[in-house]
Each structure stands twice: as structure tokens, then as C-alpha cells.
Amino acid sequence: MRNPYLPELAVIEDVREEAPGVKTFTISFKKEKEFDAKPGQFVQVSVFGYGEFPASVSKIIDRGKGRFQVTVRRMGKVTTKFLDLPPNSVIGIRGPRGNGYPIDKMEGRNVLMIAGGIGLTSIRSLALYLLDNRNKYGDLKLLYGARTPSELLFKDFILSEEVRRKGLEILLTVDEPDEKWRGKVGVVTKLLDEVKVDPRTTIVAVCGPSPMLRFASEKLIGLGFSKDDVFLSFERRMQCGIGVCGHCMISHKRVCLDGPVFSLRDVEGVLDRVF
Amino acid sequence: MVIFMKRILDKRKFEDFFEFLRAHYDAIGPTRMGTATTYAHVAFNYVRKIDQLELKYQTTIIPPKRLFLPDNEALFSFKKRDGEMVLEDLSRKWDRKNVLLGIHPCDVVALSRLDKVFGEVYRDPYYWNRRENTIIVALTCDEPGEHCFCNVVGAGPDLEKGYDLLMTDLGDRYLVEAGSELGASLLKIDVFRNATPEDERDREEHLRRVRERLERNEKNRFKVEGLAEVLREKYNDVLWDEYWRRCATCGSCTMVCPTCHCFAIIDRAGVNQVEGKRSRVWDSCLFERFAQIAGGLNFREERGSRFKHRIYDKFLYPVIMYGAPFCVGCGRCIKFCWCGIDIRDALRRLMEG
């Protein structure tokens, strides 16, 4: 069996700036291989000599050739170094790891997606999957909030008419508008007041900063959603990525193994701090 | 063919047995460390001569986990060679089989717990390369220490499984039992003679005495039956405040705990950043930034939440995850806590309500 700590060598094929401090990297393996990830799964990205960080797979470009994208925000030591890497740099990849969003459970249901900030990375991968399998799912809605208009990610996606034509309703909001912003202002959970969702037929997927997960959960429960139907993608600092090192534990749950996506039911009654 | 499950090893034959083991295995056992001027203690180490072996010991500071999960271990190296990055897997099998000699029942139980952690979902090659090349010749205790409470958590003084051989000191001889096929085959060698019913009675008596000593210790007068449920209910009990306020979150207890296994993964590279190693080093859930994520949000910022996480990750969470508590009652966390926290006190008072 392969050593689960050993990354596979990969190459950065392309780097694109999404927003200030956020870049999308197209990555392929040095030894061409198949690579697939369920929406919501993550990879451990190695910058040799600096360390490793978990990143959601934001898009699979070519399954057969193992080409995919991660979108990363400059946060700490390792991501800062990573964002400075030019194309052709060699990095390491472990994964995909984690459970991903419950795409099977979503079948035949409406899906409401809520993303805040960099959380759109994993939510967009879910949206892309649902759109690729459009006939299996009901109404699709995406609520997305960023701090400022310039920090909105994946503008080619969230502003795309084609995506809307395929049946994804997208609502945007920003916390701090600039003079050109004509859209909504306020936190993303406020958008829940603007959409019509039926809690009995809708599954919700949420990804964003921890306080947003908490507010969204409270609001969704208030709207009558069952804890079984609200799914949150949690952020923890996974290190081993195989459920051993202890860093990502929420009580007895290991975010890298049992998550990163949990239903509110899964974390009900958990003793440790969840949000 | 006769299969021996229990035989006698006379102490005058012990050296022969030791030499037999040494011929087939590298021996690791309790050895006396320290000099006239440094702290005298017993630690697990390679034993080349029989007089280095210190079988009359109560407990070591560092548990045997360190043999299989070293405090600092290189996982792989990376190097840029002619512009190409090359990774070298540094997981290595031990060249020779090892025998872990004189390990006490609590520490054996702890290893069986770690086996679950490092084997249940992913097989950790670094751990298993050494673990599966190690046979275990365990030894029941003679004199439990004041901090020992294996009897309370069901990890001693007797041992049911997890060993190849289990020795019990009966004064001039050891009663040796086999716990595996390999152990049974070792019992065939001629240093052993057959055990009599009297030998077995002596062993029972020996263990009864040890158990009595453990039970006489008033600190050990608490039960863990139903503890998981009580912990679930009393997470926010004010009782915890008394204990965590004394805790300096120094992490000593986690280092000396035979089942604590948290680690951090770090890269070390030369100044030119073209050559280095990725290692794992022991970490502790008591350390301030253990549960901190990128951007600085810390899910266990308060000392109390870290203190409780450690206790709960011994007595509740592993029961859910692995079906067994991760405390084996070795007492190291009590002995080496310089804040004087005795987990037995907390658990007893919690159970008493």
C-alpha cells in the first residue's frame, strides 16, 4: 500500500489571480494519472521546505489526465509561499481526502448553496457538479457573499448568464460596497430573506468562515430546516490528513476523515467548540 | 506434538533465555539510566548485556510508544537534483526483529490501543514497520507505585492478550505464559521446565497481592463503569474549573502518556530551500495553538477547553471511536504533573456527583 504521508509530485501549470490575495492554480501530476474528487473533498498541498496545507479541489479540469484546480487565499506561512510560486513549480499533492458534499442525498431535491468568502471554492465545485448532472436535481440556488466587490471570486462563474440559463439562481452580496456596486449589501445570511426556499424539499450546503456557519445554521433552523438537511463544510488545520495527528478533532469527530462536511445532526450535542 | 502454554523459567536459567532471545532478536528492555549526578530512572533501551536489564522497576518516564512513534521522526526527504525534485521515503523496516522485554501490562494494553489508531483506517507505515517486527515478552508488576491505577481501568495487574510471552516473578522463578503461537513455540526451548499446579497457585497469589496493594490505595477507590455517560453530562460542571485552573498546559502528561499520539508535521530545509526533510514531532492538545486554524481562529483558546479535551480524549472520545478508553492507569500523568493534578481525584469526585 502507498505511504499515505508521501505526496505525489505535481506541477503548477497555470496561475490566475482571482482577487487580491487569492489565486487559482491549475495543477497536474508529474506522472500522468487519473484524478477525481467529489465536490467538497480536499487535497493536502505541499510546498517543499515550507509545509503543507489543506485546500478544497475547486474544479476537476480533466479526470483522465489528472488535471484540477485549487483556489487559495494568502493566509499563513505556507500559503504565502504557495501564492508566490510561478508556473512550472513543483509541488506535492496528497489526496483527495474527506467525504465531500452528500450529492446522492441531494438527488431529486432542491439544493441551496451558501458561500462566504473563500468558501465559494468548495461550493462552486458542488455547483459545477450539480449543473453537470442537472436533470437529477431540483431548483438550484447559490447565495454568495464577499467582503468587498473586488474580493468576489470566480467572477466568470458567478456573473455568467450561461450558468443562470442552465438553472442556477445566484444572489450576491458584499459587506462593504464600493461606488460602482449596484447589488445587495450585508452579510450573506441576509440573502436568505430574499429567496423562496421550501425546507421540506431542499438540502442546504454551506461553506465559509466559522461565524458565518453559525449564523447560517441558526437562521436555517429558524426557517424550519431539519438538522439532517443542513450540511456545513468545516475548516480545521488538518496535518496528517488520515485521522491520526489530532489537530482537526471536534470532540471525537475527525474533520479530515469524518468530514470536512457534516450535517447539523452530525454535530448535534458535540461537547467541543464547533463554530 | 505438545503445545506448552505455561512453563517455568528458573531465575538461574534466565540468562540462557536472555541469550537465546539476543541471538534471534535485538532486545529492548528497561535499563537503569542516570549517573551519580543526574536523575536516576529506568527507560526502555537496547539491552546488550543482561546486567543492563532492570526488571525490578515500577514505571518508566517515557512509555514504550516512543519506540514506534518516535518524538521526532523524518517521514521523507526532498531534494532538487538537476532541477528535478526527488522525494525519498524514509520509512524503514528494522533490519532485525526486536523483542520488547519486561514491558508491564498497562503499557502492553496501551500499545494495543495505539495499534487501532495507526491501523484502523489508514495503515501508518512508520509505526507498523517497527511494531510488526517486535515481539512482546511482558512482565507483570511486583510493586505497583502510588500513582498506579491499572486495576481501576481494567488494564492490569493481569494481562489477557497483546503479548507473545508474559512472565510473572515468583521469587526464584518466573511463570511464563504464551499469548501467541510464536510465544508457544518459544516455550519449547529447554530453558523452561513444566509448571505445576502449585506454580499456578503461586502466580494467582502474587497477582492477588499486587491487586490488593492497588486497591488499598485510597486514591484508587473509584469506578469507571458509566464514566462515559457521566462525562457526557458533566462537560460544563464547575468541578473542572478547579483542575484546569491549576493546569499549566505544559504538555508533560501528554508526552509521558502511553496512548497520547498527537503530532505535528513540519518541514525543515537548508537555507537554499532545495534540500530538506518533512518530519513529525510529538505535539500536545494542551498547547495553546493546537486547534488554531489559518487566520488565527482558535477553537480551544481557553485553557479549560484544552484541559477537558485531553481528559475527554482519554475517557470518552476513544470509547466512541475505538471502543475502549485510552487510559491504562499507568499513573505517569500524575507522577510527572508539576501542578499536582491527580486525574483520579477529578474522576472520583465527578462520579460521586
Interface residues (C-beta under 8 A of the other chain):
Chain A: M1 N3 P4 Y5 L6 P7 L9 S46 F48 G49 Y50 G51 E52 F53 M75 G76 T79 V90 G92 P209 S210 E235 R236 R237 Q239 C240 I242 G243 V244 C245 G246 H247 M249 I250 S251 H252 L257 L271 D272 R273
Chain B: L75 F76 F78 E84 M85 L87 D89 S91 V117 F118 V121 Y122 R123 D124 P125 Y126 R232 Y235 H261 C262 F263 A264 I265 I266 D267 A269 Q273 V274 G276 R278 R280 D283 C285 F290 A291 Q292 I293 A294 G295 L297 F299 R300 S305 K308 H309 Y312 D313 L316 Y317 P318 I320 M321
